[in-house]
Amino acid sequence: MTTPTNFYHYCHQLWERNNMKDVLLSTLTGFGCGVVFAAFKLPVPAPPVFAGVAGIIGLWIGFTTLTQIIS
């Protein structure tokens, strides 16, 4: 059984180890930009389908993998 203290410790480790702070700030910034784009009825500057998003993720994975291999 997980106690609240252990859960807090686990979440804190994830926050520090995996740069969760950066992920959270990026998500909140993206959300805010999406709200602004919707408020001004502007087109979203992102791929309209999941395949486009998967392509961007694949690009990042490829770049990160090669960078790790080279260094």
C-alpha positions as CSV (number, residue, x, y, z in Angstrom):
1,M,0.0,0.0,0.0
2,T,1.3,3.4,-0.9
3,T,1.2,6.0,1.8
4,P,0.7,9.7,0.9
5,T,4.3,10.4,2.0
6,N,5.7,7.8,-0.3
7,F,3.5,9.0,-3.1
8,Y,4.8,12.6,-2.5
9,H,8.4,11.4,-2.5
10,Y,7.8,9.4,-5.7
11,C,6.2,12.5,-7.4
12,H,9.0,14.7,-6.2
13,Q,11.6,12.3,-7.7
14,L,9.8,12.3,-11.0
15,W,9.6,16.1,-10.9
16,E,13.4,16.4,-10.4
17,R,14.7,13.5,-12.5
18,N,12.6,13.9,-15.6
19,N,12.4,17.6,-15.9
20,M,8.7,17.5,-15.3
21,K,8.8,21.2,-14.4
22,D,9.7,21.9,-18.1
23,V,7.0,19.6,-19.4
24,L,4.4,21.2,-17.2
25,L,5.5,24.7,-18.1
26,S,5.5,23.8,-21.8
27,T,2.1,22.3,-21.6
28,L,0.7,25.4,-19.8
29,T,2.3,27.7,-22.3
30,G,0.9,25.7,-25.2
31,F,-2.6,25.7,-23.6
32,G,-2.4,29.5,-23.1
33,C,-1.3,30.0,-26.7
34,G,-4.2,27.8,-27.9
35,V,-6.6,29.9,-25.9
36,V,-5.3,33.1,-27.5
37,F,-5.5,31.6,-31.0
38,A,-9.1,30.5,-30.4
39,A,-10.0,33.8,-28.9
40,F,-8.8,35.7,-32.0
41,K,-10.1,32.9,-34.4
42,L,-6.7,32.3,-35.8
43,P,-5.7,28.9,-37.3
44,V,-3.6,26.7,-35.0
45,P,0.0,26.6,-36.0
46,A,0.3,22.8,-35.4
47,P,-0.4,19.7,-37.5
48,P,-4.2,19.2,-37.7
49,V,-3.9,15.4,-37.4
50,F,-2.2,12.9,-35.1
51,A,0.1,11.7,-37.9
52,G,1.6,15.2,-38.0
53,V,2.2,15.2,-34.2
54,A,3.7,11.7,-34.4
55,G,6.1,13.0,-37.1
56,I,7.3,15.8,-34.9
57,I,7.8,13.3,-32.0
58,G,9.7,11.0,-34.4
59,L,11.9,13.8,-35.5
60,W,12.8,14.6,-31.9
61,I,13.5,10.9,-31.1
62,G,15.7,10.6,-34.1
63,F,17.7,13.7,-33.3
64,T,18.1,12.7,-29.6
65,T,19.1,9.2,-30.5
66,L,21.8,10.3,-33.0
67,T,23.1,13.0,-30.6
68,Q,23.5,10.3,-27.8
69,I,25.3,8.0,-30.2
70,I,27.7,10.6,-31.4
71,S,28.6,11.9,-27.9
